[in-house]
């Protein structure tokens, strides 16, 4: 008997500031291949394909759609990606009648609404490596599937959302690297991705990671990660990025990972998101020896009062010390800020700017306003402050701005800061900066390249 065919579609088509390899889809692809399915991935960031022709030629038995983001979390000129998914599902239905299953991190935030809006047959809430093969097997054999963890489905006119179940990290197979997709991302962004852990135990007021991946942190073993890095090394990639929400959740985990890299002589440069607390010069030096070249700190604010309101458990002193560790290890580092969230005022914004002058050789990326998502601490605060109600539709992007401020005033201040300090990067990259990045990649410079934005 011929194996059944699954077409997986990565819908993320946002390639600025750089294109991000569809790691989640690739892990699910490996699980499906391991379960005996014939598989093909198409990526909406790659424009030279016809969806209709691929469906007719490949003739899939199932189609899976991955929604990575609802929008680009920018308060001005916001890009809303859901309409593209609705249009995609309409195109699929005009071409084939096979079941459509939708999942991904963006889908997990609005599972009922998105199942209704897209008209997909099923949804998957949370990790799909086990859920999707189980669902396809049940559909194929026409057996009972209502108790599958994480499944979202219709029953008697209602949408049923089953509680998800975390996938054990030792059961997560290395990602499937489809050559045409790998080649595209290496050319566009010079990098592939790896995830070393799932789940997030922190309590940042706006964050959705505990909703998407759960609050229980689960680490992959150093050996398991080493095997994935060996696979990346076999491609022409010279750089990888760790997509964990916070890489340094555990210093032991960081040490084990870095020592595995050194032992195996991986010799790839890499970047990651770090929490600016709990670091040391010794740990930073080890990461440097293992190839770390870029750090993106999720600092959110340089003002202690605002950090407390954001429910962060670190201070500006922690941010400063972490920055100094990176600088002394000759590692490029940037700080990402959310300006205008709870507790923010004109005075606290100015305090953040003044504190930023103490940081050396860094790049600062400020975002205005906090995107509100259901079931976050920010959501309940917004309800209490009556800036939203329980009936407010949060699927279209809704941003919280401190009652002490107007977004226009925030942008006025940020533009002043950017004129005074060229390391404050406001808004989208200019065409000139994008062209510089393209030229650097064409001559073999790897990484996110934001260190070149400061002239």
Secondary structure, DSSP 8 states (H G I E B T S, - for coil): ----EEEEEE-----SS-----HHHHHHHHHHHHTT-EEEEEETT--S--HHHHHHHH--SEEEEE---SB---SSS--B-HHHHHHHHHHHHHH--SEEEEESTTGGGSHHHHHHHH--SEEE-S--TTHHHHHHHHHHHT---TT-TTEEEEETTEEEE-------GGG-------HHHHHHHHHHHS-EEE--EE------TT--HHHHH-SS-EE--HHHHHHHHHHHHHTT--EEEE--S-GGG-HHHHHHHHHHHHHHT---EEEEEE-SSS--HHHHHHHHHTTEEEEEEEEE-S-HHHHHHTT-S--HHHHHHHHHHHHHTT-EEEEEEEET-TT--HHHHHHHHHHHTTS-SEEEEEEESEE--TTSHHHHHHHHTTSS-TT---SS--EE--TT--HHHHHHHHHHHHHH-TTEEESS--HHHHHHHHHHHHTT--S--GGGG--
